[in-house]
Amino acid sequence: MEGVSVRRLQQGDDVAEFSCDVPELEAYLREYAREGEAGRYSSTFVAIKDEKVVGFATVTADMLFRGRVNTDGFAPHQSLPIMLLTHIAVETRLQKQGIGSELMATVLQQVPHMAEMPGCLGLFLDSRQQSMVFYEKLGFVPMEPKDAEYRPMFMERGAIEGLLEAP
Amino acid sequence: MQLSERMAMWDGPKVRFDWLCRVVASSFSKAVTSDRLSLVIDDKGEPMAWVIPARGGITEEVAGEVRDVLDEAVVTSSQSHGEAWKCVVEGRKRIELTEDSYDRLLELVQHPRKPNERLQALMAGRGRG
């Protein structure tokens, strides 16, 4: 979208007026995203338009496990390092204009860095059912198990690295 | 050792109860706090319960420690805190895929698809890195 840039959240960014009609997401950005940045346990990227935050996406490192195996203990050979998209939201009045894709593009660009060290097999997220079409259009593959509200989705590192090459 | 004694000795991360509840209640994020136990404090800064990180990194030693204090924590909490504690414990579950999806994911990793053209065009237009 023209006039929109994406960069890392800064401590001085004014996010008080951000509104996406999902209170949990608004609260996360307002109250906790900066904590994650300061504590280095998550990274938040913000979309800026006219010097205002109009969208954000947060990622963190996580591990993926094969289900139904030794749920009480650790099975390191069954765990895979991934980047997890924990939050993404766009200002209500600007939704469906490409800002979400811009945020996703920025997030995906981080995967090869994490893959270089300490290791990352791809980007993982839990999609609301109504958002699945958006992620599928971007190339995410639906995974199981799903529940009534959410569906796990994944894009592998190789396909992400291909995105960074010239078309 | 009683929970209160354990709490008194705690010098690890402390997490505000309202913060924790909100993060756990958020259907998007199950991430959280530290790589070991955290201590939950209430609005007045008083210790209330212990929690474990929501996802991943839980060794058997830590799991055992949690099991040791879990009942005490529920008992010493009010009903609402007990409910929250349950949420926290449930929230620690790992991201688990079915075996079929796990295998599919490994297959994708080993044999990546061609990049998505729409995204590729978008990224080419905005520069790399």
Contacts between the chains, C-beta under 8 A, distances in Angstrom:
chain1	res1	chain2	res2	distance
A	24	B	22	7.4
A	24	B	25	7.2
A	24	B	26	4.4
A	24	B	27	7.0
A	24	B	28	6.8
A	25	B	26	7.9
A	25	B	28	6.9
A	27	B	22	6.2
A	27	B	26	8.0
A	28	B	22	7.9
A	28	B	23	7.8
A	28	B	26	6.3
A	28	B	28	7.4
A	28	B	29	6.8
A	31	B	19	7.6
A	31	B	22	7.8
A	32	B	19	6.9
A	32	B	22	7.7
A	32	B	23	6.8
A	41	B	31	7.2
A	41	B	32	7.8
A	41	B	33	7.8
A	42	B	31	6.4
A	58	B	29	7.7
A	60	B	31	5.0
A	62	B	31	7.2
A	62	B	55	5.8
A	62	B	56	5.8
A	62	B	95	6.2
A	63	B	55	7.6
A	63	B	56	4.5
A	63	B	57	7.6
A	63	B	94	6.9
A	63	B	95	7.1
A	64	B	94	8.0
A	64	B	95	5.0
A	64	B	96	7.8
A	64	B	97	6.4
A	64	B	102	7.7
A	64	B	105	7.4
A	65	B	94	4.7
A	65	B	95	6.5
A	65	B	96	4.7
A	65	B	97	7.3
A	66	B	96	7.0
A	66	B	97	6.4
A	66	B	99	6.1
A	66	B	102	4.2
A	67	B	96	3.9
A	67	B	97	5.9
A	67	B	98	5.4
A	67	B	99	6.6
A	67	B	102	7.3
A	68	B	96	7.9
A	68	B	98	7.8
A	68	B	99	6.7
A	72	B	60	7.8
A	72	B	63	7.5
A	73	B	60	5.8
A	74	B	58	7.8
A	74	B	59	6.7
A	74	B	60	7.0
A	80	B	105	7.3
A	80	B	106	7.9
A	82	B	95	7.8
A	84	B	31	7.1
A	84	B	95	7.4
A	86	B	28	5.8
A	86	B	29	4.4
A	86	B	30	7.9
A	86	B	31	5.4
A	87	B	28	5.0
A	87	B	29	6.1
A	101	B	118	8.0
A	101	B	119	7.3
A	101	B	122	5.9
A	102	B	122	7.3
A	102	B	126	7.5
A	104	B	119	7.6
A	105	B	119	6.3
A	105	B	122	5.3
A	105	B	123	5.2
A	105	B	126	6.7
A	108	B	119	7.2
A	108	B	123	7.8
A	109	B	123	7.3
A	109	B	128	7.3
A	109	B	129	6.4
A	121	B	105	7.4
A	121	B	109	5.0
A	122	B	105	7.7
A	122	B	108	7.5
A	122	B	109	6.8
A	124	B	95	6.9
A	126	B	27	8.0
A	126	B	28	7.2
A	137	B	116	8.0
A	137	B	118	6.7
A	138	B	116	5.9
A	138	B	118	7.1
A	138	B	119	5.5
A	139	B	113	7.2
A	139	B	115	7.4
A	139	B	116	3.4
A	139	B	119	6.3
A	141	B	104	7.3
A	141	B	105	8.0
A	141	B	108	6.5
A	143	B	97	5.5
A	143	B	98	7.9
A	143	B	101	4.1
A	143	B	104	7.2
A	143	B	105	6.8
A	144	B	97	6.6
A	144	B	98	4.3
A	144	B	100	6.5
A	144	B	101	4.5
A	145	B	96	7.9
A	145	B	97	7.4
A	145	B	98	5.5
A	145	B	101	7.8
A	149	B	27	6.9
A	150	B	27	7.1
A	152	B	95	7.3
A	152	B	97	6.7
A	152	B	101	7.4
A	154	B	105	5.7
A	154	B	108	7.1
A	156	B	105	7.4
A	156	B	108	4.1
A	156	B	109	5.0
A	156	B	112	5.1
A	156	B	113	7.3
A	157	B	109	6.7
A	157	B	112	7.2
A	158	B	108	7.8
A	158	B	109	7.0
A	158	B	111	7.9
A	158	B	112	2.3
A	158	B	113	7.6
A	159	B	108	7.6
A	159	B	112	4.7
A	159	B	113	4.9
A	159	B	114	7.2
A	159	B	115	5.4
A	159	B	116	7.0
A	160	B	115	7.6
A	161	B	112	7.7
A	161	B	115	8.0
A	162	B	112	6.9
A	162	B	114	6.4
A	162	B	115	3.3
A	162	B	120	7.2
A	163	B	115	4.4
A	163	B	116	6.8
A	163	B	119	5.3
A	163	B	120	5.1
A	163	B	123	5.3
A	164	B	123	6.4
A	164	B	128	5.4
A	164	B	129	7.8
A	165	B	115	7.3
A	165	B	120	7.7
A	166	B	124	6.2
A	167	B	117	6.9
A	167	B	120	4.8
A	167	B	121	6.0
A	167	B	124	5.4
